[in-house]
């Protein structure tokens, strides 16, 4: 995910300071100055961030494969040409074992070029899809897959996207954060838990370099002082439109607040807030990723201030959520420097370290689930016992190979765990033209939760012969897995099938029914961009896939619109109204 085009300046600053492949430790006293101004900006190890990769050390090989660089700096938006790369972005599409049932292009179907979240709700026999990213939101009636229509469009375009200002759609400091929408039997209604998190980057408060936390104490101070809720809001949904939302509670995850249910969003709060989609199935227990205060600081990523752990909450009364427990790994908090130094990433000023997504549970606690899996970027994989949510307990830990730069691990697909004991752990790329190590999807045998082990990786997708290239790195843009959608998808996830958004490789479906022999079973690779796509977003092509498992329809989310896809690997599609409304808690 790319956050803003202005991040290009960050790469320029880093590159300018490179000497002999590494930045000079403590150059200009920047680390010291920032740490003195803010003790929670940690420079535990000397500055050893990577310099630009040697152009002769990566690129196309004689056998038509691509050799990735071993180590690269943060550089989220620059292109990186190499011999054999296409001169222009590819405007063709490719398909195998799939069918495009419908395609919808333009601004109404592209709330954000780089990333969006999705949810489905059913009201009065009709199905609606939410697609959104903060203040840019859309609601579609998708009852008839071939005749999708926009029923609401929310934006802050009229106030220049300024989230501190109210307009006709949003109150000041309000927006549509990553959410879970679940059927709550107690209220006999859908309930949305909506994450509110800090802006992750000081670059959004700085108009000039340096844009990283290690040498911009003023930018760090401004981000700390920025008002806004750090936590989550809970809404009852009586219909699909904003006017149908009824606010039940506003909850701060800032541990310094006296009462988390009575915080003032117009004031500055500590920590990260709730990050990405909360895990909640509409029943009693909820798990979120969060840094509860500013001491959760153990991350190298240069523009992110927080390293998130996890919290468990009692949602018996959605109007009064109650905190049960908070968990983190040693090294994540200020003062835990001895543990932090043990991580080989210490000092690289590049790695995202800490949670981005919540805990991944194969089975809800309320239905007998015991184990949860945590993907924590540069901290690797941890297995937790969550059978008593008031006492989150570490069961085991597994370090994964370093893959710098890019996001090293934020998603775990647990849909196959009950059948095979296998989980699928992955990060995603942040650079263009494969200018970073490839982000493998690790197959991890966790049948014995006390001893998880890597047993393989999913095969690397390759382009069809008709593409005229032998590796997707040549196609331009980002290449690698994003996520397999969410546990919030309607219906029951098919055994043996995983679908990933794969950026310039479109949507890739894998057959993992035989874990020893996984294979790509179907794909749809759309054109690189559309008529309204900004040129700077051409490389961020397919950033998501959302599957309606009850109707066997896959929605591909791209930088130019959305596609409704069917496939024999999913089963016969239902293009009309679903047989029954979506209720995760009923599966």
C-alpha positions as CSV (number, residue, x, y, z in Angstrom):
1,X,0.0,0.0,0.0
2,X,1.3,3.4,-0.9
3,X,0.2,6.3,1.3
4,X,1.0,9.4,-0.7
5,X,2.8,10.5,-3.8
6,X,5.0,12.8,-1.6
7,X,6.8,9.7,-0.2
8,X,9.1,10.0,-3.3
9,X,10.9,12.7,-1.4
10,X,11.7,10.3,1.4
11,X,13.6,8.1,-1.1
12,X,15.4,11.1,-2.5
13,X,16.6,12.2,1.0
14,X,17.8,8.7,1.9
15,X,19.6,8.2,-1.4
16,X,21.3,11.6,-1.1
17,X,22.8,10.6,2.3
18,X,24.1,7.2,1.2
19,X,27.9,6.7,1.5
20,X,29.4,3.5,0.5
21,X,26.1,1.7,0.5
22,X,25.0,2.6,4.1
23,X,24.0,5.9,5.7
24,X,26.7,7.3,8.0
25,X,25.5,6.4,11.6
26,X,24.3,9.5,13.4
27,X,25.0,11.7,10.4
28,X,24.4,15.4,11.3
29,X,23.3,14.3,14.8
30,X,19.7,13.7,13.5
31,X,19.0,10.6,15.6
32,X,20.3,12.3,18.7
33,X,18.2,15.4,18.1
34,X,15.0,13.5,17.6
35,X,15.5,11.2,20.5
36,X,16.2,14.1,22.8
37,X,13.0,15.8,21.7
38,X,10.9,12.6,21.9
39,X,12.2,9.6,23.9
40,X,9.8,7.3,22.1
41,X,11.5,7.7,18.8
42,X,14.0,4.9,19.3
43,X,17.4,4.7,17.6
44,X,18.5,1.6,19.6
45,X,21.1,0.5,17.0
46,X,23.4,2.6,14.8
47,X,22.0,3.8,11.5
48,X,22.6,1.1,8.9
49,X,19.8,1.6,6.5
50,X,20.5,0.0,3.1
51,X,21.6,2.0,0.2
52,X,20.5,1.6,-3.4
53,X,20.9,-1.9,-4.9
54,X,23.7,-2.5,-7.3
55,X,22.0,-2.6,-10.7
56,X,24.3,-5.5,-11.7
57,X,23.1,-7.6,-8.8
58,X,19.5,-8.1,-9.8
59,X,17.4,-8.3,-13.0
60,X,16.4,-10.7,-15.7
61,X,18.3,-14.0,-15.9
62,X,19.3,-16.1,-18.9
63,X,16.5,-18.6,-18.1
64,X,13.8,-15.9,-18.2
65,X,13.4,-15.6,-14.5
66,X,13.9,-12.5,-12.4
67,X,16.5,-12.2,-9.7
68,X,15.4,-9.8,-6.9
69,X,17.7,-7.5,-5.1
70,X,18.7,-8.8,-1.7
71,X,18.2,-5.6,0.3
72,X,16.8,-2.2,-0.7
73,X,15.8,1.1,1.1
74,X,12.3,2.5,1.5
75,X,11.3,3.8,-1.9
76,X,7.6,3.3,-2.4
77,X,6.9,5.1,-5.6
78,X,9.9,5.6,-7.9
79,X,10.2,3.4,-10.9
80,X,13.3,1.2,-11.3
81,X,14.0,0.3,-14.9
82,X,16.1,-2.7,-15.8
83,X,17.0,-4.4,-19.1
84,X,14.0,-6.4,-20.3
85,X,11.4,-4.3,-18.5
86,X,8.5,-3.2,-20.7
87,X,8.8,0.4,-22.0
88,X,5.1,1.1,-21.3
89,X,2.5,-0.2,-18.9
90,X,0.5,-3.1,-20.3
91,X,-3.0,-2.2,-21.4
92,X,-4.0,-5.8,-22.2
93,X,-5.6,-8.3,-19.9
94,X,-5.1,-12.0,-19.4
95,X,-7.4,-14.7,-18.1
96,X,-7.4,-18.4,-17.2
97,X,-10.3,-20.5,-15.9
98,X,-12.2,-17.3,-15.0
99,X,-14.9,-15.2,-16.6
100,X,-15.5,-11.5,-16.3
101,X,-19.2,-11.3,-15.5
102,X,-19.2,-7.5,-15.3
103,X,-16.7,-4.5,-15.2
104,X,-17.2,-1.1,-13.7
105,X,-14.7,1.7,-14.3
106,X,-14.3,5.3,-13.2
107,X,-14.2,7.5,-10.1
108,X,-17.3,6.0,-8.5
109,X,-15.7,2.6,-8.6
110,X,-12.3,3.8,-7.5
111,X,-12.5,5.5,-4.1
112,X,-8.7,5.2,-3.8
113,X,-6.1,4.2,-6.3
114,X,-3.9,2.4,-3.8
115,X,-6.1,0.5,-1.3
116,X,-9.7,0.0,-0.2
117,X,-11.6,-2.0,2.3
118,X,-14.8,-3.9,1.6
119,X,-17.9,-5.2,3.5
120,X,-21.2,-6.8,2.5
121,X,-24.6,-6.3,4.1
122,X,-28.1,-7.5,3.1
123,X,-31.3,-5.5,3.6
124,X,-34.8,-6.3,2.4
125,X,-33.6,-8.9,-0.1
126,X,-30.9,-6.8,-1.6
127,X,-27.2,-7.0,-1.2
128,X,-24.9,-4.0,-0.8
129,X,-21.1,-3.8,-1.1
130,X,-19.2,-1.1,0.9
131,X,-15.9,0.0,-0.7
132,X,-14.0,2.7,1.1
133,X,-10.8,4.2,2.4
134,X,-11.2,6.8,5.2
135,X,-13.2,9.8,3.9
136,X,-13.7,8.3,0.4
137,X,-16.5,5.8,0.5
138,X,-19.0,4.2,-1.9
139,X,-22.0,2.0,-1.4
140,X,-23.1,-0.2,-4.3
141,X,-26.2,-2.3,-4.8
142,X,-24.7,-5.5,-6.1
143,X,-27.9,-7.7,-5.9
144,X,-27.7,-8.1,-9.7
145,X,-24.0,-8.7,-10.4
146,X,-24.4,-7.4,-14.0
147,X,-26.3,-4.3,-13.1
148,X,-24.4,-2.8,-10.1
149,X,-25.4,0.7,-9.2
150,X,-24.0,3.3,-6.8
151,X,-26.4,4.2,-4.1
152,X,-24.2,6.5,-2.1
153,X,-20.9,8.4,-2.5
154,X,-19.1,9.9,0.4
155,X,-16.2,12.2,0.1
156,X,-14.3,15.3,1.5
157,X,-13.3,16.5,-2.0
158,X,-15.1,19.8,-1.3
159,X,-12.8,20.6,1.6
160,X,-9.7,19.4,0.0
161,X,-9.7,16.1,1.8
162,X,-9.1,17.8,5.1
163,X,-10.3,15.4,7.8
164,X,-10.2,18.0,10.5
165,X,-13.1,19.8,8.7
166,X,-16.7,18.8,8.6
167,X,-18.8,18.7,5.5
168,X,-22.1,17.2,4.3
169,X,-20.9,13.7,4.6
170,X,-18.6,13.7,7.6
171,X,-18.1,15.4,11.0
172,X,-14.7,16.9,11.8
173,X,-12.2,14.1,12.6
174,X,-14.5,11.5,11.3
175,X,-14.0,9.0,8.5
176,X,-14.7,5.4,7.4
177,X,-11.9,3.4,8.9
178,X,-11.2,-0.3,8.3
179,X,-14.3,-2.1,9.7
180,X,-16.0,-5.3,10.4
181,X,-19.7,-5.5,10.0
182,X,-21.4,-8.5,11.7
183,X,-24.9,-9.6,12.6
184,X,-25.5,-9.2,16.3
185,X,-28.2,-11.4,17.7
186,X,-28.7,-9.3,20.8
187,X,-29.6,-6.2,18.8
188,X,-31.1,-8.2,15.9
189,X,-29.1,-5.9,13.6
190,X,-25.8,-5.5,11.8
191,X,-23.2,-3.8,13.9
192,X,-20.1,-2.1,12.5
193,X,-16.9,-1.8,14.5
194,X,-14.9,0.9,12.7
195,X,-11.2,1.4,13.4
196,X,-9.8,4.9,14.0
197,X,-6.1,5.1,13.8
198,X,-3.5,7.8,13.6
199,X,-2.1,8.9,10.3
200,X,0.9,6.6,10.2
201,X,3.3,9.1,8.6
202,X,4.9,12.3,9.6
203,X,5.2,13.1,5.9
204,X,1.6,14.2,5.9
205,X,2.5,17.1,8.3
206,X,5.7,18.2,6.5
207,X,5.9,20.1,3.3
208,X,9.6,19.5,2.9
209,X,12.3,16.9,3.7
210,X,13.5,15.3,5.8
211,X,10.4,13.2,6.1
212,X,11.5,10.5,8.5
213,X,11.1,10.4,12.2
214,X,14.8,10.0,12.9
215,X,15.7,13.5,11.7
216,X,12.5,15.5,11.9
217,X,11.6,16.2,15.5
218,X,9.2,18.9,14.5
219,X,7.3,16.6,12.2
220,X,7.1,14.0,15.0
221,X,5.8,16.7,17.5
222,X,3.1,17.8,15.0
223,X,1.9,14.2,14.6
224,X,1.8,13.6,18.3
225,X,-0.2,16.8,18.8
226,X,-2.7,16.2,16.0
227,X,-6.2,15.8,17.4
228,X,-8.4,12.8,16.6
229,X,-9.8,9.6,18.1
230,X,-7.3,6.7,18.5
231,X,-9.6,3.7,19.0
232,X,-12.8,2.6,17.4
233,X,-16.5,3.5,17.0
234,X,-19.4,1.1,17.1
235,X,-22.5,1.6,15.0
236,X,-25.8,-0.1,14.5
237,X,-26.7,-0.3,10.9
238,X,-30.4,0.0,10.0
239,X,-29.7,0.3,6.3
240,X,-26.8,0.5,3.9
241,X,-26.5,4.4,3.8
242,X,-24.7,6.7,6.2
243,X,-28.1,8.1,7.4
244,X,-28.9,4.6,8.6
245,X,-25.9,4.4,11.0
246,X,-26.6,4.9,14.7
247,X,-23.6,5.5,16.9
248,X,-23.6,3.2,19.9
249,X,-20.1,3.9,21.4
250,X,-16.9,5.8,20.9
251,X,-13.9,4.0,22.4
252,X,-10.3,5.2,22.9
253,X,-7.5,2.7,23.0
254,X,-5.2,5.3,24.5
255,X,-4.2,3.7,27.8
256,X,-3.6,7.1,29.4
257,X,-7.3,8.0,29.1
258,X,-9.2,8.0,32.4
259,X,-12.4,6.5,30.7
260,X,-12.0,5.0,27.2
261,X,-15.7,5.6,26.6
262,X,-15.5,9.3,27.3
263,X,-12.6,10.5,25.3
264,X,-12.5,13.7,23.4
265,X,-11.7,13.2,19.7
266,X,-10.9,16.9,19.4
267,X,-7.8,16.5,21.5
268,X,-4.6,14.6,20.9
269,X,-4.5,11.0,22.0
270,X,-1.6,8.6,22.4
271,X,-0.9,5.4,20.5
272,X,-1.9,4.1,17.1
273,X,-5.6,3.5,17.6
274,X,-7.2,0.4,16.3
275,X,-5.3,-0.7,13.1
276,X,-7.0,-2.2,10.1
277,X,-10.0,-4.6,10.4
278,X,-11.0,-5.6,14.0
279,X,-11.6,-9.3,14.5
280,X,-15.2,-9.8,15.7
281,X,-17.9,-12.2,14.6
282,X,-20.8,-10.4,16.2
283,X,-20.6,-12.4,19.5
284,X,-18.8,-11.7,22.8
285,X,-15.1,-11.3,22.1
286,X,-13.2,-8.9,19.8
287,X,-9.5,-8.7,19.1
288,X,-7.8,-5.6,17.6
289,X,-4.3,-4.6,16.7
290,X,-3.2,-1.5,18.5
291,X,-0.4,0.4,20.2
292,X,-2.1,1.7,23.4
293,X,0.3,4.5,24.0
294,X,3.4,6.1,22.6
295,X,5.9,3.8,24.4
296,X,4.9,1.1,21.8
297,X,7.7,2.4,19.6
298,X,9.8,-0.6,18.5
299,X,9.7,-0.3,14.7
300,X,12.3,0.8,12.2
301,X,10.0,2.1,9.5
302,X,11.1,5.7,9.1
303,X,7.7,7.5,9.0
304,X,5.7,5.3,11.5
305,X,5.9,6.0,15.2
306,X,4.1,3.0,16.7
307,X,4.6,-0.8,16.9
308,X,1.2,-2.4,17.6
309,X,0.5,-5.4,19.7
310,X,-3.0,-6.7,20.4
311,X,-6.0,-6.2,22.7
312,X,-9.0,-8.3,23.6
313,X,-12.4,-6.7,24.3
314,X,-15.7,-7.9,25.7
315,X,-18.5,-6.9,23.2
316,X,-21.4,-8.4,25.1
317,X,-22.9,-4.9,25.1
318,X,-21.8,-3.1,21.9
319,X,-22.7,0.2,23.5
320,X,-20.2,-0.4,26.3
321,X,-17.2,-2.4,25.1
322,X,-14.9,-3.5,27.9
323,X,-11.1,-4.0,27.7
324,X,-10.0,-7.4,28.8
325,X,-6.2,-7.7,28.1
326,X,-3.3,-6.2,26.2
327,X,-0.4,-8.2,24.7
328,X,2.9,-7.4,23.0
329,X,6.3,-9.0,22.3
330,X,9.4,-8.1,24.3
331,X,11.2,-5.3,22.4
332,X,8.1,-3.4,21.2
333,X,8.1,-0.8,24.0
334,X,10.5,1.9,25.0
335,X,12.9,0.5,27.6
336,X,12.9,-3.0,26.2
337,X,16.1,-2.3,24.2
338,X,17.9,-5.5,25.1
339,X,15.2,-7.6,23.5
340,X,15.0,-5.2,20.5
341,X,18.7,-5.5,19.8
342,X,18.3,-9.2,19.2
343,X,16.4,-8.6,16.1
344,X,18.7,-8.5,13.0
345,X,16.6,-5.6,11.6
346,X,17.7,-3.3,14.5
347,X,19.1,-0.1,12.9
348,X,18.0,-0.7,9.3
349,X,15.5,2.2,9.4
350,X,13.4,0.3,6.9
351,X,11.4,-2.6,8.4
352,X,7.8,-2.3,9.5
353,X,7.8,-4.1,12.9
354,X,4.5,-4.8,14.7
355,X,1.0,-5.8,13.9
356,X,-1.0,-4.3,11.0
357,X,-4.0,-6.7,11.0
358,X,-5.7,-8.2,14.1
359,X,-5.2,-11.7,15.3
360,X,-6.2,-14.4,12.9
361,X,-8.5,-17.1,14.4
362,X,-9.4,-20.3,12.6
363,X,-12.4,-20.7,15.0
364,X,-14.1,-18.1,17.2
365,X,-13.5,-18.4,20.9
366,X,-17.2,-18.7,21.5
367,X,-17.3,-21.8,19.3
368,X,-14.4,-23.5,21.0
369,X,-11.5,-21.8,19.3
370,X,-8.3,-21.7,21.3
371,X,-5.5,-20.5,19.1
372,X,-4.8,-17.3,17.3
373,X,-2.0,-16.4,14.9
374,X,-0.2,-13.0,14.8
375,X,1.6,-11.6,11.8
376,X,3.9,-8.9,13.0
377,X,6.1,-7.8,10.1
378,X,9.8,-7.9,11.2
379,X,8.8,-9.6,14.4
380,X,7.6,-12.7,12.6
381,X,4.8,-15.1,13.6
382,X,3.5,-15.7,17.1
383,X,0.9,-18.2,18.2
384,X,-1.3,-17.2,21.1
385,X,-3.7,-19.1,23.3
386,X,-6.8,-16.9,23.4
387,X,-9.2,-19.4,25.0
388,X,-9.3,-17.0,28.0
389,X,-9.4,-13.6,26.3
390,X,-8.7,-11.9,29.6
391,X,-5.4,-13.7,29.7
392,X,-3.7,-13.7,26.3
393,X,-0.8,-16.2,26.4
394,X,2.1,-16.7,24.1
395,X,2.4,-20.4,22.9
396,X,5.2,-20.2,20.4
397,X,7.1,-17.9,18.1
398,X,8.7,-18.3,14.6
399,X,11.1,-15.9,13.0
400,X,10.7,-15.6,9.2
401,X,13.5,-14.7,6.8
402,X,14.2,-11.0,6.5
403,X,12.7,-9.5,3.3
404,X,13.8,-5.8,3.3
405,X,12.2,-3.6,2.0
406,X,8.5,-4.1,1.7
407,X,6.0,-5.3,4.3
408,X,7.5,-8.6,5.6
409,X,4.3,-10.1,7.1
410,X,0.8,-8.7,7.8
411,X,-1.6,-11.4,6.6
412,X,-2.3,-15.0,7.6
413,X,-4.9,-17.0,5.9
414,X,-6.3,-19.6,8.3
415,X,-9.2,-20.8,6.2
416,X,-7.5,-24.2,5.6
417,X,-6.3,-24.8,9.2
418,X,-9.2,-26.9,10.5
419,X,-8.8,-29.3,7.5
420,X,-5.0,-29.4,6.9
421,X,-3.3,-27.7,9.9
422,X,-1.8,-25.3,7.4
423,X,-1.7,-21.5,7.6
424,X,-0.5,-19.1,4.9
425,X,1.7,-16.2,6.0
426,X,2.6,-13.3,3.7
427,X,3.6,-9.7,3.5
428,X,3.3,-7.5,0.4
429,X,5.5,-5.4,-1.9
430,X,5.9,-1.6,-1.5
431,X,8.1,-0.8,-4.5
432,X,7.8,-0.6,-8.2
433,X,9.5,-3.0,-10.7
434,X,10.3,-5.6,-8.1
435,X,12.9,-3.4,-6.4
436,X,12.9,-5.5,-3.2
437,X,13.0,-9.2,-2.2
438,X,10.1,-11.2,-3.5
439,X,7.3,-11.6,-0.9
440,X,6.7,-15.3,-0.7
441,X,3.5,-16.7,0.7
442,X,4.8,-19.1,3.3
443,X,3.1,-22.4,3.9
444,X,3.4,-23.0,7.7
445,X,2.4,-26.3,9.3
446,X,0.9,-25.2,12.6
447,X,-1.0,-28.4,13.4
448,X,1.1,-28.5,16.5
449,X,0.7,-24.9,17.7
450,X,3.8,-25.2,20.0
451,X,6.0,-26.0,17.0
452,X,5.0,-24.2,13.8
453,X,7.4,-24.7,10.9
454,X,7.8,-23.5,7.4
455,X,7.2,-26.4,5.0
456,X,7.0,-24.6,1.6
457,X,5.9,-21.5,-0.3
458,X,3.1,-21.0,-2.9
459,X,4.3,-21.0,-6.5
460,X,5.3,-17.7,-8.1
461,X,2.7,-16.7,-10.7
462,X,4.1,-16.4,-14.2
463,X,2.6,-14.6,-17.2
464,X,1.0,-16.4,-20.1
465,X,3.0,-16.7,-23.4
466,X,0.6,-14.1,-25.0
467,X,2.0,-11.5,-22.6
468,X,5.3,-11.5,-24.4
469,X,7.3,-11.5,-21.2
470,X,8.5,-14.3,-18.9
471,X,8.1,-12.7,-15.5
472,X,5.6,-10.2,-14.1
473,X,8.4,-8.0,-12.9
474,X,8.8,-7.0,-16.6
475,X,5.2,-5.8,-16.7
476,X,5.9,-2.7,-14.7
477,X,4.4,-1.7,-11.4
478,X,4.3,-3.7,-8.1
479,X,4.3,-7.5,-8.2
480,X,3.5,-9.8,-5.2
481,X,0.6,-10.9,-2.9
482,X,-1.6,-8.5,-1.0
483,X,-4.2,-10.4,1.0
484,X,-6.8,-13.1,0.6
485,X,-9.7,-10.8,1.5
486,X,-11.1,-11.1,5.0
487,X,-12.9,-13.4,7.4
488,X,-15.9,-11.0,6.8
489,X,-16.6,-12.3,3.4
490,X,-20.1,-13.8,3.1
491,X,-20.5,-17.6,3.0
492,X,-18.1,-20.3,4.0
493,X,-14.6,-20.2,2.6
494,X,-14.0,-23.1,0.1
495,X,-11.6,-25.8,1.3
496,X,-8.5,-26.0,-0.9
497,X,-8.9,-22.5,-2.6
498,X,-7.0,-19.3,-1.8
499,X,-7.4,-16.1,-3.8
500,X,-4.9,-13.2,-3.6
501,X,-4.8,-9.8,-5.1
502,X,-1.4,-9.8,-6.7
503,X,-0.9,-6.2,-8.0
504,X,0.3,-6.3,-11.6
505,X,-0.5,-10.1,-11.7
506,X,-4.2,-9.3,-11.1
507,X,-6.2,-11.9,-9.1
508,X,-4.5,-15.2,-8.6
509,X,-6.3,-18.3,-7.3
510,X,-4.3,-21.2,-5.8
511,X,-5.3,-24.8,-5.4
512,X,-3.9,-25.8,-2.0
513,X,-6.0,-29.0,-1.5
514,X,-2.7,-30.9,-1.6
515,X,-0.4,-28.8,0.5
516,X,2.6,-30.7,-0.9
517,X,1.7,-29.6,-4.5
518,X,0.0,-26.2,-4.6
519,X,-0.6,-24.7,-8.0
520,X,-2.2,-21.6,-9.6
521,X,-5.6,-22.8,-10.7
522,X,-7.1,-19.6,-12.2
523,X,-6.3,-15.9,-12.7
524,X,-7.5,-12.7,-14.1
525,X,-5.0,-10.0,-14.9
526,X,-6.7,-6.7,-15.9
527,X,-5.2,-3.8,-17.8
528,X,-2.7,-1.7,-15.9
529,X,-4.8,1.4,-15.7
530,X,-8.0,3.0,-16.8
531,X,-9.1,6.3,-18.5
532,X,-9.3,8.2,-15.2
533,X,-6.3,6.7,-13.4
534,X,-3.7,9.2,-12.3
535,X,-0.4,8.4,-14.0
536,X,1.4,8.1,-10.6
537,X,-0.9,5.2,-9.7
538,X,-0.4,3.1,-12.9
539,X,1.9,0.7,-11.0
540,X,-0.6,-0.1,-8.2
541,X,-2.9,-2.3,-10.3
542,X,-4.9,-5.0,-8.5
543,X,-4.7,-4.3,-4.7
544,X,-7.5,-6.6,-3.5
545,X,-9.9,-9.4,-4.0
546,X,-13.2,-9.9,-2.1
547,X,-15.0,-13.2,-2.6
548,X,-18.7,-13.8,-2.0
549,X,-18.4,-17.5,-1.2
550,X,-22.1,-17.9,-0.9
551,X,-22.6,-16.7,-4.6
552,X,-19.2,-17.8,-5.9
553,X,-18.4,-14.3,-7.1
554,X,-14.9,-12.7,-6.8
555,X,-14.6,-8.9,-6.9
556,X,-11.3,-7.6,-8.1
557,X,-10.4,-4.2,-6.8
558,X,-8.1,-2.2,-9.0
559,X,-6.7,1.3,-9.6
560,X,-9.3,1.9,-12.2
561,X,-12.5,0.1,-11.1
562,X,-13.9,-3.2,-10.0
563,X,-14.5,-6.5,-11.8
564,X,-17.0,-9.2,-11.0
565,X,-15.5,-12.6,-11.7
566,X,-16.7,-16.2,-11.8
567,X,-14.6,-19.4,-12.1
568,X,-15.1,-23.1,-12.1
569,X,-12.6,-23.2,-9.2
570,X,-15.2,-21.3,-7.1
571,X,-18.3,-23.2,-8.4
572,X,-21.4,-22.2,-10.3
573,X,-22.0,-18.4,-9.9
574,X,-25.2,-16.9,-8.7
575,X,-25.6,-13.6,-10.4
576,X,-28.9,-12.7,-8.7
577,X,-30.1,-12.0,-5.2
578,X,-28.4,-14.3,-2.6
579,X,-30.5,-17.2,-1.3
580,X,-30.2,-15.8,2.3
581,X,-28.7,-12.8,3.9
582,X,-25.1,-12.7,5.1
583,X,-24.7,-13.6,8.8
584,X,-21.1,-14.6,9.7
585,X,-22.3,-15.6,13.2
586,X,-24.6,-18.2,11.6
587,X,-21.8,-20.2,9.9
